Amino acid sequence: MKISSSPHIRDKESTTNIMGQVIVALIPAAVFGVYNFGFKALLLYLITIACCVGFEAGFEKLTNRKITIKDLSAVLTGLLLAMNLPPDVPFWIPILGSFFAIIVVKQLFGGLGQNFMNPALGARCFLLISFTGTMTSFSYDAITTATPLADLKAGKAVDVLSMFLGTTAGTIGETCALALIIGGVFLIVRGIISIRIPLAYIATFSMLILIYGLFSGRGFDVSFLLAHLCGGGLMLGAFFMATDYVTSPITPMGRIVFGVLLGFLTFLFRIFGGSAEGVSYAIILCNLLVPLIEKFTVPTSFGKGAVKHES
């Protein structure tokens, strides 16, 4: 019997088609980002997408590899990276981030299918660590202000409806929870992503937030929960980045375990960490645990019998 390398189960969907549908699902949130933050947001989209495609094509050309930009994975990485940037960052930030995402995280590990973490999130965390001040400076309506999650962490009141609709400060693509949910439902209905990861992620995080509210004196505070669900990159991460095919488990139980871990880590980082956000770090840390998760969640082989012991 000839045993080839994975994947062993194939589908009529091509990589280009899958990436294209994810891009379509992101359009509502991306368009709202331009509406919310203006022409600068559109320029950031164009710069990151162009740089990601250019870096991928250039690296593959230099290393005599097949040019793979037609699969749209670099376009998707560029779009996601831009959606994770504050609207007022200088233009060299998306260029540097694109280089890190495509060259360091993706191409140096073998290209699409070989990267060990989500390229866009890897680049965002790199930029956050390297240029914290620039990456955590937000403005809305030309006024520098804190994000709703930062206000929430400081004990201030927030407008949950504005957070749901997206008329708040934040990164370009994370503010409108409604648009992100619409895109996520589209992907689930189309069968592009499994509901297991986002459902386990959101359910675990919600349960922990409610328990924290009970023990911290807030009581059963639904508005506190909704603010955390609508704020930051939780919806963007749950539907569009935690579900990345390459860096998430393929086993059904593994996806649930992955989602539970994401919810637990996001809760820890948001409530007890120094930053108001925690989605990006939670996802890339869980990306590193995927091989271990899959090792312990592989289904039992069909027809496998019990171990026979000698008497």
KOLMARLO-22814 format. One line per 10 residues: their letters; for each residue x, y, z of N, C-alpha, C. Coordinates in nm, 2 decimals. Layout:
REM KOLMARLO-22814
A) X/Y/Z/X/Y/Z/X/Y/Z; ...
END
This chain:
REM KOLMARLO-22814
MKISSSPHIR) 0.08/-0.12/0.00/0.00/0.00/0.00/0.09/0.12/0.00; 0.06/0.22/-0.09/0.13/0.34/-0.09/0.07/0.44/0.00; 0.14/0.49/0.10/0.09/0.59/0.19/0.15/0.73/0.15; 0.07/0.82/0.11/0.11/0.95/0.07/0.10/1.05/0.19; 0.15/1.17/0.17/0.14/1.27/0.28/0.00/1.32/0.28; -0.04/1.38/0.39/-0.17/1.44/0.41/-0.18/1.56/0.31; -0.31/1.60/0.27/-0.43/1.54/0.33/-0.48/1.41/0.26; -0.54/1.33/0.34/-0.59/1.20/0.29/-0.73/1.21/0.25; -0.81/1.30/0.30/-0.95/1.33/0.27/-0.95/1.45/0.18; -1.00/1.45/0.06/-1.00/1.56/-0.03/-1.14/1.61/-0.05
DKESTTNIMG) -1.15/1.73/-0.09/-1.28/1.80/-0.11/-1.28/1.87/-0.24; -1.39/1.90/-0.30/-1.39/1.97/-0.43/-1.36/2.12/-0.41; -1.37/2.17/-0.29/-1.33/2.31/-0.26/-1.18/2.33/-0.28; -1.14/2.43/-0.35/-1.00/2.46/-0.37/-0.96/2.57/-0.26; -0.83/2.58/-0.25/-0.78/2.68/-0.15/-0.82/2.82/-0.19; -0.81/2.85/-0.32/-0.86/2.98/-0.37/-1.00/3.01/-0.34; -1.09/2.91/-0.36/-1.23/2.92/-0.33/-1.26/2.95/-0.18; -1.19/2.87/-0.10/-1.21/2.89/0.05/-1.16/3.02/0.09; -1.04/3.06/0.05/-0.99/3.19/0.09/-1.08/3.30/0.04; -1.13/3.29/-0.08/-1.22/3.39/-0.14/-1.34/3.40/-0.06
QVIVALIPAA) -1.40/3.29/-0.01/-1.52/3.30/0.07/-1.50/3.37/0.20; -1.38/3.34/0.26/-1.35/3.41/0.39/-1.33/3.56/0.37; -1.27/3.60/0.26/-1.26/3.74/0.22/-1.39/3.80/0.21; -1.48/3.73/0.14/-1.62/3.78/0.12/-1.69/3.80/0.26; -1.67/3.71/0.35/-1.73/3.72/0.48/-1.67/3.83/0.56; -1.55/3.87/0.53/-1.49/3.99/0.60/-1.53/4.12/0.55; -1.59/4.12/0.43/-1.62/4.25/0.36/-1.71/4.34/0.45; -1.82/4.29/0.51/-1.90/4.38/0.59/-1.82/4.46/0.70; -1.74/4.38/0.77/-1.66/4.45/0.88/-1.55/4.54/0.82; -1.49/4.50/0.71/-1.39/4.58/0.64/-1.44/4.71/0.59
VFGVYNFGFK) -1.56/4.70/0.52/-1.62/4.82/0.47/-1.66/4.91/0.58; -1.72/4.86/0.69/-1.76/4.94/0.81/-1.63/5.01/0.87; -1.52/4.94/0.86/-1.40/5.00/0.91/-1.36/5.13/0.84; -1.38/5.12/0.71/-1.35/5.24/0.62/-1.46/5.35/0.66; -1.58/5.31/0.67/-1.69/5.41/0.71/-1.66/5.47/0.84; -1.61/5.39/0.94/-1.59/5.43/1.07/-1.47/5.52/1.09; -1.36/5.49/1.02/-1.23/5.55/1.04/-1.18/5.63/0.92; -1.25/5.63/0.81/-1.21/5.71/0.70/-1.12/5.65/0.60; -1.06/5.74/0.51/-0.98/5.70/0.40/-0.85/5.64/0.44; -0.80/5.68/0.56/-0.67/5.62/0.61/-0.69/5.46/0.63
ALLLYLITIA) -0.81/5.42/0.67/-0.83/5.28/0.69/-0.82/5.20/0.55; -0.87/5.27/0.45/-0.87/5.21/0.31/-0.72/5.20/0.27; -0.64/5.30/0.29/-0.50/5.30/0.25/-0.43/5.19/0.33; -0.46/5.17/0.45/-0.39/5.06/0.53/-0.43/4.92/0.47; -0.56/4.90/0.43/-0.60/4.78/0.36/-0.51/4.76/0.24; -0.50/4.86/0.16/-0.43/4.85/0.03/-0.28/4.82/0.05; -0.22/4.89/0.15/-0.08/4.87/0.18/-0.05/4.73/0.23; -0.13/4.68/0.32/-0.10/4.55/0.38/-0.12/4.44/0.28; -0.23/4.45/0.20/-0.26/4.34/0.10/-0.15/4.34/-0.01; -0.11/4.46/-0.06/-0.01/4.47/-0.16/0.12/4.42/-0.11
CCVGFEAGFE) 0.16/4.46/0.02/0.29/4.41/0.07/0.29/4.26/0.10; 0.18/4.21/0.15/0.18/4.06/0.17/0.19/3.98/0.04; 0.12/4.03/-0.06/0.12/3.96/-0.19/0.26/3.98/-0.25; 0.32/4.10/-0.24/0.45/4.13/-0.30/0.56/4.05/-0.23; 0.56/4.04/-0.09/0.66/3.97/-0.02/0.65/3.82/-0.05; 0.53/3.77/-0.06/0.51/3.62/-0.09/0.57/3.59/-0.23; 0.53/3.67/-0.33/0.57/3.65/-0.47/0.73/3.67/-0.48; 0.78/3.77/-0.41/0.92/3.80/-0.42/1.00/3.69/-0.35; 0.96/3.64/-0.23/1.03/3.53/-0.16/1.03/3.40/-0.24; 0.92/3.37/-0.30/0.90/3.25/-0.38/0.99/3.25/-0.50
KLTNRKITIK) 0.99/3.37/-0.56/1.08/3.39/-0.68/1.22/3.37/-0.65; 1.27/3.43/-0.54/1.41/3.43/-0.50/1.45/3.29/-0.46; 1.36/3.21/-0.41/1.39/3.07/-0.36/1.35/2.97/-0.46; 1.32/3.01/-0.58/1.28/2.92/-0.69/1.16/2.83/-0.66; 1.07/2.88/-0.58/0.95/2.80/-0.55/0.83/2.85/-0.65; 0.73/2.76/-0.65/0.61/2.80/-0.73/0.55/2.92/-0.67; 0.51/3.02/-0.75/0.44/3.14/-0.71/0.30/3.10/-0.67; 0.26/3.13/-0.55/0.13/3.08/-0.50/0.03/3.20/-0.47; 0.06/3.31/-0.52/-0.03/3.43/-0.48/-0.17/3.41/-0.53; -0.19/3.33/-0.63/-0.33/3.31/-0.68/-0.42/3.24/-0.59
DLSAVLTGLL) -0.36/3.18/-0.48/-0.45/3.11/-0.39/-0.52/3.20/-0.29; -0.49/3.33/-0.30/-0.55/3.44/-0.22/-0.52/3.43/-0.07; -0.43/3.34/-0.02/-0.40/3.33/0.12/-0.32/3.46/0.16; -0.23/3.51/0.08/-0.16/3.63/0.11/-0.25/3.75/0.12; -0.35/3.76/0.03/-0.45/3.86/0.03/-0.53/3.86/0.16; -0.57/3.74/0.20/-0.64/3.72/0.33/-0.56/3.77/0.45; -0.43/3.72/0.45/-0.34/3.76/0.56/-0.33/3.92/0.56; -0.31/3.98/0.45/-0.30/4.13/0.45/-0.43/4.19/0.50; -0.55/4.14/0.46/-0.67/4.20/0.50/-0.69/4.18/0.65; -0.66/4.07/0.70/-0.67/4.04/0.85/-0.57/4.13/0.93
LAMNLPPDVP) -0.45/4.14/0.88/-0.35/4.22/0.95/-0.40/4.37/0.96; -0.45/4.42/0.84/-0.50/4.56/0.84/-0.62/4.58/0.94; -0.70/4.48/0.95/-0.82/4.49/1.04/-0.78/4.48/1.19; -0.65/4.44/1.21/-0.60/4.43/1.35/-0.51/4.55/1.38; -0.51/4.65/1.30/-0.43/4.77/1.32/-0.51/4.89/1.36; -0.46/4.97/1.45/-0.53/5.10/1.48/-0.53/5.18/1.35; -0.63/5.27/1.33/-0.64/5.34/1.21/-0.53/5.45/1.19; -0.46/5.49/1.29/-0.37/5.61/1.28/-0.22/5.56/1.28; -0.19/5.43/1.26/-0.05/5.39/1.26/0.02/5.45/1.14; 0.15/5.48/1.15/0.23/5.52/1.04/0.24/5.41/0.93
FWIPILGSFF) 0.26/5.44/0.81/0.25/5.34/0.70/0.36/5.24/0.71; 0.47/5.27/0.78/0.58/5.17/0.79/0.54/5.05/0.88; 0.44/5.07/0.96/0.39/4.96/1.05/0.33/4.85/0.97; 0.24/4.88/0.88/0.18/4.76/0.81/0.28/4.70/0.71; 0.38/4.78/0.67/0.48/4.72/0.58/0.57/4.62/0.66; 0.61/4.66/0.78/0.69/4.57/0.87/0.61/4.45/0.91; 0.48/4.48/0.95/0.40/4.37/0.99/0.37/4.27/0.88; 0.36/4.31/0.75/0.34/4.23/0.64/0.46/4.14/0.62; 0.58/4.20/0.63/0.70/4.12/0.62/0.71/4.01/0.72; 0.68/4.05/0.85/0.69/3.95/0.95/0.59/3.83/0.93
AIIVVKQLFG) 0.46/3.87/0.89/0.36/3.77/0.87/0.39/3.67/0.76; 0.44/3.73/0.64/0.46/3.64/0.52/0.60/3.57/0.53; 0.70/3.65/0.56/0.84/3.59/0.55/0.87/3.51/0.67; 0.85/3.57/0.79/0.90/3.50/0.91/0.80/3.39/0.96; 0.67/3.42/0.96/0.58/3.32/1.02/0.54/3.22/0.91; 0.53/3.26/0.79/0.47/3.17/0.68/0.58/3.11/0.60; 0.66/3.19/0.52/0.75/3.13/0.42/0.87/3.06/0.48; 0.93/3.11/0.59/1.04/3.05/0.64/1.01/2.91/0.70; 0.88/2.88/0.72/0.84/2.75/0.78/0.79/2.66/0.67; 0.80/2.71/0.54/0.76/2.62/0.43/0.64/2.67/0.35
GLGQNFMNPA) 0.58/2.78/0.39/0.47/2.83/0.31/0.33/2.79/0.36; 0.23/2.81/0.28/0.09/2.78/0.33/0.08/2.63/0.37; 0.02/2.61/0.49/0.01/2.48/0.54/0.12/2.43/0.63; 0.23/2.51/0.64/0.34/2.48/0.73/0.36/2.57/0.84; 0.29/2.69/0.84/0.31/2.79/0.94/0.26/2.74/1.08; 0.33/2.77/1.18/0.29/2.72/1.32/0.19/2.81/1.39; 0.17/2.93/1.34/0.07/3.02/1.40/0.01/3.10/1.30; -0.10/3.16/1.33/-0.17/3.25/1.23/-0.08/3.36/1.19; -0.05/3.38/1.07/0.05/3.48/1.03/0.00/3.63/1.06; -0.12/3.66/1.04/-0.17/3.79/1.07/-0.16/3.82/1.22
LGARCFLLIS) -0.20/3.72/1.31/-0.19/3.74/1.45/-0.05/3.74/1.50; 0.03/3.66/1.44/0.17/3.66/1.48/0.24/3.80/1.45; 0.20/3.86/1.34/0.25/3.99/1.31/0.20/4.09/1.40; 0.07/4.08/1.44/0.01/4.18/1.53/0.08/4.17/1.66; 0.10/4.05/1.72/0.17/4.04/1.85/0.31/4.09/1.84; 0.38/4.07/1.73/0.51/4.12/1.71/0.51/4.27/1.72; 0.42/4.33/1.65/0.41/4.48/1.65/0.37/4.53/1.78; 0.28/4.46/1.85/0.24/4.51/1.99/0.36/4.50/2.08; 0.44/4.40/2.08/0.55/4.39/2.17/0.66/4.49/2.13; 0.68/4.51/2.00/0.79/4.60/1.96/0.75/4.75/1.96
FTGTMTSFSY) 0.63/4.78/1.93/0.59/4.92/1.92/0.46/4.94/2.00; 0.46/4.92/2.13/0.34/4.91/2.22/0.27/5.05/2.21; 0.34/5.16/2.22/0.27/5.29/2.22/0.20/5.31/2.10; 0.26/5.29/1.98/0.19/5.31/1.85/0.07/5.22/1.83; 0.09/5.09/1.87/-0.02/4.99/1.85/-0.13/5.00/1.95; -0.12/5.08/2.06/-0.22/5.09/2.16/-0.28/5.23/2.16; -0.25/5.31/2.06/-0.30/5.45/2.05/-0.42/5.45/1.96; -0.54/5.48/2.01/-0.66/5.48/1.93/-0.72/5.61/1.93; -0.79/5.64/1.82/-0.87/5.76/1.80/-1.00/5.74/1.74; -1.10/5.82/1.77/-1.23/5.81/1.71/-1.28/5.95/1.69
DAITTATPLA) -1.33/5.98/1.57/-1.37/6.12/1.54/-1.26/6.22/1.56; -1.14/6.18/1.52/-1.02/6.27/1.54/-0.99/6.30/1.68; -1.04/6.23/1.78/-1.01/6.25/1.92/-0.94/6.12/1.97; -0.82/6.14/2.03/-0.75/6.02/2.09/-0.83/5.98/2.21; -0.86/5.85/2.22/-0.94/5.80/2.33/-0.91/5.66/2.36; -0.95/5.61/2.47/-0.93/5.47/2.51/-1.04/5.38/2.44; -1.01/5.26/2.42/-1.11/5.17/2.37/-1.21/5.13/2.48; -1.33/5.09/2.44/-1.43/5.05/2.54/-1.38/4.95/2.64; -1.30/4.85/2.59/-1.25/4.75/2.69/-1.16/4.81/2.79; -1.08/4.91/2.75/-0.99/4.98/2.84/-1.07/5.05/2.95
DLKAGKAVDV) -1.18/5.12/2.90/-1.26/5.19/2.99/-1.33/5.09/3.09; -1.37/4.98/3.03/-1.44/4.87/3.12/-1.34/4.82/3.22; -1.22/4.80/3.18/-1.12/4.75/3.28/-1.09/4.85/3.39; -1.10/4.98/3.35/-1.08/5.09/3.45/-1.20/5.11/3.54; -1.31/5.04/3.51/-1.43/5.05/3.60/-1.52/5.16/3.55; -1.50/5.21/3.42/-1.59/5.31/3.37/-1.71/5.24/3.30; -1.82/5.32/3.28/-1.93/5.27/3.20/-1.91/5.27/3.05; -1.96/5.18/2.98/-1.95/5.18/2.84/-2.09/5.16/2.77; -2.10/5.20/2.65/-2.22/5.19/2.57/-2.22/5.06/2.49; -2.29/4.96/2.54/-2.28/4.82/2.47/-2.34/4.83/2.33
LSMFLGTTAG) -2.45/4.91/2.31/-2.51/4.92/2.18/-2.41/4.98/2.08; -2.33/5.08/2.12/-2.23/5.14/2.03/-2.12/5.03/2.00; -2.09/4.95/2.10/-1.99/4.85/2.07/-2.04/4.74/1.98; -2.17/4.71/1.99/-2.23/4.61/1.90/-2.23/4.66/1.75; -2.27/4.79/1.74/-2.28/4.85/1.61/-2.15/4.90/1.55; -2.05/4.92/1.64/-1.91/4.95/1.59/-1.87/5.10/1.60; -1.96/5.18/1.65/-1.92/5.33/1.65/-1.84/5.36/1.78; -1.72/5.30/1.79/-1.63/5.32/1.90/-1.49/5.31/1.85; -1.40/5.35/1.94/-1.25/5.34/1.91/-1.21/5.19/1.91; -1.11/5.16/1.83/-1.05/5.02/1.83/-0.97/5.00/1.71
TIGETCALAL) -0.93/4.88/1.68/-0.86/4.85/1.55/-0.97/4.86/1.44; -0.92/4.87/1.32/-1.00/4.90/1.20/-1.12/4.80/1.19; -1.09/4.67/1.20/-1.19/4.57/1.17/-1.25/4.50/1.29; -1.23/4.54/1.41/-1.28/4.47/1.53/-1.40/4.53/1.59; -1.43/4.66/1.56/-1.53/4.73/1.64/-1.67/4.69/1.62; -1.71/4.65/1.49/-1.85/4.62/1.46/-1.87/4.47/1.48; -1.92/4.44/1.60/-1.95/4.30/1.63/-2.06/4.24/1.54; -2.16/4.33/1.50/-2.27/4.28/1.42/-2.22/4.24/1.28; -2.13/4.32/1.22/-2.07/4.28/1.09/-1.99/4.15/1.10; -1.92/4.13/1.21/-1.83/4.01/1.22/-1.92/3.89/1.24
IIGGVFLIVR) -2.03/3.90/1.32/-2.12/3.79/1.34/-2.19/3.75/1.21; -2.23/3.85/1.13/-2.29/3.82/1.00/-2.19/3.74/0.91; -2.06/3.79/0.91/-1.96/3.72/0.83/-1.94/3.58/0.88; -1.93/3.56/1.02/-1.91/3.43/1.08/-2.02/3.33/1.05; -2.15/3.38/1.05/-2.26/3.30/1.02/-2.26/3.25/0.87; -2.22/3.34/0.79/-2.20/3.31/0.64/-2.10/3.19/0.63; -1.99/3.20/0.69/-1.89/3.09/0.68/-1.94/2.96/0.74; -2.02/2.97/0.85/-2.07/2.84/0.90/-2.18/2.78/0.81; -2.27/2.86/0.76/-2.37/2.82/0.67/-2.31/2.76/0.54; -2.21/2.82/0.49/-2.14/2.77/0.37/-2.05/2.65/0.40
GIISIRIPLA) -2.04/2.61/0.52/-1.95/2.49/0.56/-1.80/2.52/0.55; -1.76/2.65/0.55/-1.62/2.68/0.54/-1.55/2.66/0.67; -1.62/2.69/0.78/-1.57/2.67/0.92/-1.67/2.59/1.00; -1.61/2.52/1.10/-1.70/2.44/1.19/-1.74/2.54/1.30; -1.86/2.51/1.35/-1.92/2.59/1.46/-1.85/2.56/1.59; -1.78/2.44/1.60/-1.73/2.40/1.73/-1.63/2.49/1.79; -1.54/2.55/1.72/-1.44/2.64/1.78/-1.50/2.77/1.83; -1.57/2.84/1.74/-1.63/2.97/1.79/-1.73/2.95/1.90; -1.81/2.84/1.89/-1.91/2.81/2.00/-1.84/2.78/2.13; -1.74/2.69/2.13/-1.67/2.65/2.25/-1.60/2.77/2.31
YIATFSMLIL) -1.54/2.85/2.22/-1.47/2.97/2.26/-1.56/3.07/2.33; -1.66/3.11/2.27/-1.76/3.21/2.32/-1.83/3.16/2.44; -1.87/3.04/2.44/-1.94/2.98/2.56/-1.85/2.97/2.68; -1.73/2.93/2.66/-1.64/2.92/2.78/-1.61/3.06/2.83; -1.57/3.15/2.75/-1.54/3.28/2.79/-1.66/3.35/2.86; -1.78/3.33/2.81/-1.90/3.39/2.87/-1.93/3.33/3.01; -1.91/3.20/3.02/-1.94/3.13/3.15/-1.84/3.19/3.25; -1.71/3.20/3.22/-1.61/3.25/3.31/-1.63/3.39/3.35; -1.68/3.48/3.25/-1.71/3.62/3.28/-1.82/3.63/3.38; -1.93/3.55/3.36/-2.04/3.55/3.45/-2.00/3.50/3.59
IYGLFSGRGF) -1.92/3.40/3.60/-1.87/3.35/3.73/-1.79/3.46/3.80; -1.70/3.52/3.72/-1.62/3.63/3.78/-1.71/3.74/3.83; -1.81/3.77/3.76/-1.90/3.88/3.80/-1.97/3.84/3.93; -2.01/3.72/3.95/-2.07/3.68/4.07/-1.98/3.69/4.19; -1.85/3.65/4.17/-1.76/3.65/4.28/-1.69/3.78/4.31; -1.70/3.88/4.21/-1.64/4.01/4.22/-1.74/4.11/4.27; -1.86/4.07/4.30/-1.96/4.17/4.35/-2.04/4.23/4.25; -2.02/4.20/4.12/-2.11/4.26/4.02/-2.24/4.19/4.01; -2.25/4.07/4.06/-2.37/3.99/4.04/-2.38/3.93/3.90; -2.50/3.89/3.86/-2.52/3.84/3.73/-2.54/3.95/3.63
DVSFLLAHLC) -2.42/4.01/3.59/-2.42/4.13/3.51/-2.41/4.10/3.36; -2.53/4.10/3.30/-2.53/4.06/3.15/-2.47/4.17/3.07; -2.48/4.30/3.11/-2.42/4.41/3.03/-2.27/4.40/3.03; -2.22/4.36/3.14/-2.07/4.34/3.15/-2.02/4.23/3.06; -2.10/4.12/3.05/-2.07/4.01/2.96/-2.08/4.06/2.81; -2.19/4.13/2.78/-2.21/4.17/2.64/-2.10/4.27/2.60; -2.06/4.35/2.69/-1.95/4.45/2.66/-1.82/4.37/2.62; -1.79/4.26/2.70/-1.67/4.19/2.67/-1.68/4.11/2.54; -1.80/4.06/2.51/-1.82/3.99/2.39/-1.81/4.08/2.26; -1.87/4.20/2.27/-1.87/4.29/2.16/-1.74/4.37/2.15
GGGLMLGAFF) -1.66/4.38/2.26/-1.54/4.46/2.26/-1.42/4.39/2.22; -1.32/4.46/2.17/-1.19/4.40/2.13/-1.21/4.31/2.01; -1.12/4.22/2.00/-1.12/4.13/1.88/-1.18/4.00/1.90; -1.27/3.98/2.00/-1.32/3.85/2.03/-1.40/3.79/1.91; -1.49/3.86/1.86/-1.57/3.81/1.74/-1.48/3.79/1.62; -1.39/3.88/1.60/-1.30/3.87/1.48/-1.21/3.75/1.50; -1.16/3.73/1.62/-1.07/3.61/1.65/-1.15/3.48/1.65; -1.27/3.48/1.71/-1.35/3.35/1.72/-1.39/3.30/1.58; -1.43/3.38/1.49/-1.49/3.34/1.37/-1.38/3.33/1.25; -1.28/3.42/1.26/-1.19/3.43/1.14/-1.05/3.39/1.16
MATDYVTSPI) -1.00/3.39/1.29/-0.86/3.36/1.31/-0.84/3.23/1.39; -0.92/3.20/1.49/-0.91/3.08/1.56/-0.95/2.96/1.47; -1.03/2.98/1.37/-1.07/2.88/1.28/-0.98/2.85/1.16; -0.87/2.92/1.16/-0.77/2.90/1.05/-0.74/2.75/1.03; -0.75/2.70/0.91/-0.74/2.56/0.88/-0.60/2.51/0.93; -0.50/2.58/0.90/-0.36/2.53/0.92/-0.33/2.53/1.07; -0.37/2.63/1.15/-0.33/2.64/1.29/-0.44/2.60/1.39; -0.54/2.53/1.35/-0.64/2.48/1.44/-0.65/2.33/1.43; -0.70/2.26/1.53/-0.72/2.11/1.52/-0.81/2.07/1.42; -0.79/1.95/1.37/-0.88/1.89/1.27/-0.97/1.79/1.33
TPMGRIVFGV) -0.95/1.74/1.45/-1.03/1.64/1.51/-1.15/1.72/1.58; -1.27/1.66/1.57/-1.39/1.72/1.63/-1.37/1.76/1.78; -1.33/1.66/1.86/-1.31/1.69/2.00/-1.19/1.79/2.02; -1.09/1.78/1.94/-0.98/1.87/1.95/-1.02/2.02/1.93; -1.12/2.04/1.84/-1.17/2.17/1.81/-1.24/2.23/1.94; -1.32/2.14/2.00/-1.38/2.18/2.13/-1.28/2.22/2.24; -1.18/2.13/2.25/-1.08/2.16/2.35/-1.01/2.29/2.32; -0.98/2.31/2.19/-0.91/2.43/2.15/-0.99/2.55/2.18; -1.12/2.55/2.16/-1.21/2.66/2.19/-1.22/2.69/2.34; -1.23/2.58/2.42/-1.23/2.60/2.56/-1.10/2.66/2.61
LLGFLTFLFR) -0.99/2.62/2.56/-0.86/2.68/2.60/-0.86/2.83/2.56; -0.91/2.86/2.44/-0.91/3.00/2.40/-0.99/3.08/2.49; -1.11/3.03/2.53/-1.20/3.11/2.62/-1.13/3.13/2.75; -1.07/3.03/2.81/-1.00/3.03/2.94/-0.88/3.13/2.94; -0.80/3.13/2.83/-0.68/3.21/2.82/-0.73/3.36/2.80; -0.83/3.38/2.71/-0.87/3.52/2.69/-0.93/3.58/2.82; -1.00/3.50/2.89/-1.05/3.54/3.02/-0.94/3.58/3.12; -0.84/3.50/3.13/-0.72/3.53/3.22/-0.65/3.66/3.17; -0.63/3.67/3.04/-0.55/3.78/2.99/-0.63/3.91/3.01; -0.76/3.91/2.99/-0.84/4.03/2.99/-0.87/4.07/3.14
IFGGSAEGVS) -0.90/3.98/3.22/-0.94/4.02/3.36/-0.81/4.04/3.45; -0.72/3.95/3.44/-0.60/3.96/3.53/-0.47/4.01/3.47; -0.47/4.03/3.34/-0.35/4.07/3.27/-0.34/4.23/3.27; -0.23/4.28/3.22/-0.21/4.42/3.22/-0.28/4.49/3.11; -0.32/4.42/3.00/-0.38/4.47/2.89/-0.53/4.44/2.89; -0.61/4.53/2.83/-0.76/4.51/2.83/-0.79/4.40/2.73; -0.70/4.37/2.63/-0.73/4.27/2.53/-0.65/4.15/2.56; -0.69/4.04/2.50/-0.62/3.91/2.52/-0.64/3.81/2.41; -0.72/3.84/2.31/-0.75/3.74/2.21/-0.63/3.70/2.13; -0.55/3.80/2.08/-0.44/3.77/2.00/-0.34/3.67/2.06
YAIILCNLLV) -0.30/3.70/2.19/-0.21/3.62/2.26/-0.27/3.48/2.29; -0.40/3.48/2.32/-0.46/3.35/2.35/-0.46/3.26/2.22; -0.49/3.31/2.11/-0.49/3.23/1.98/-0.35/3.18/1.95; -0.25/3.27/1.95/-0.12/3.22/1.91/-0.06/3.12/2.01; -0.09/3.13/2.14/-0.05/3.03/2.23/-0.12/2.90/2.21; -0.25/2.90/2.18/-0.32/2.78/2.15/-0.28/2.72/2.02; -0.24/2.80/1.92/-0.18/2.75/1.80/-0.06/2.66/1.82; 0.02/2.69/1.92/0.14/2.61/1.96/0.10/2.48/2.02; -0.02/2.48/2.08/-0.07/2.35/2.15/-0.14/2.26/2.06; -0.17/2.30/1.93/-0.25/2.22/1.84/-0.20/2.08/1.82
PLIEKFTVPT) -0.07/2.06/1.80/-0.02/1.92/1.78/-0.05/1.83/1.91; -0.03/1.89/2.03/-0.06/1.82/2.15/-0.21/1.79/2.16; -0.29/1.88/2.13/-0.44/1.86/2.14/-0.48/1.75/2.04; -0.43/1.75/1.92/-0.46/1.65/1.83/-0.41/1.51/1.87; -0.30/1.51/1.93/-0.24/1.38/1.98/-0.34/1.31/2.07; -0.40/1.39/2.16/-0.49/1.33/2.26/-0.63/1.32/2.23; -0.67/1.37/2.11/-0.81/1.37/2.07/-0.83/1.30/1.94; -0.74/1.22/1.89/-0.76/1.14/1.77/-0.86/1.03/1.80; -0.96/1.02/1.72/-1.07/0.92/1.74/-1.01/0.78/1.74; -1.07/0.68/1.81/-1.02/0.54/1.81/-1.04/0.48/1.67
SFGKGAVKHE) -0.95/0.41/1.62/-0.95/0.35/1.49/-1.07/0.26/1.48; -1.14/0.25/1.36/-1.25/0.16/1.34/-1.20/0.02/1.35; -1.27/-0.06/1.43/-1.24/-0.20/1.44/-1.12/-0.23/1.54; -1.08/-0.13/1.61/-0.97/-0.15/1.71/-1.03/-0.23/1.83; -0.96/-0.33/1.86/-1.01/-0.42/1.97/-0.93/-0.39/2.10; -0.97/-0.45/2.21/-0.91/-0.43/2.34/-0.78/-0.50/2.34; -0.69/-0.45/2.43/-0.56/-0.51/2.44/-0.57/-0.65/2.51; -0.51/-0.75/2.45/-0.51/-0.88/2.50/-0.40/-0.90/2.60; -0.43/-0.95/2.72/-0.33/-0.97/2.82/-0.32/-1.12/2.84; -0.19/-1.16/2.86/-0.16/-1.30/2.88/-0.19/-1.33/3.03
S) -0.25/-1.45/3.05/-0.28/-1.49/3.19/-0.16/-1.55/3.25
END
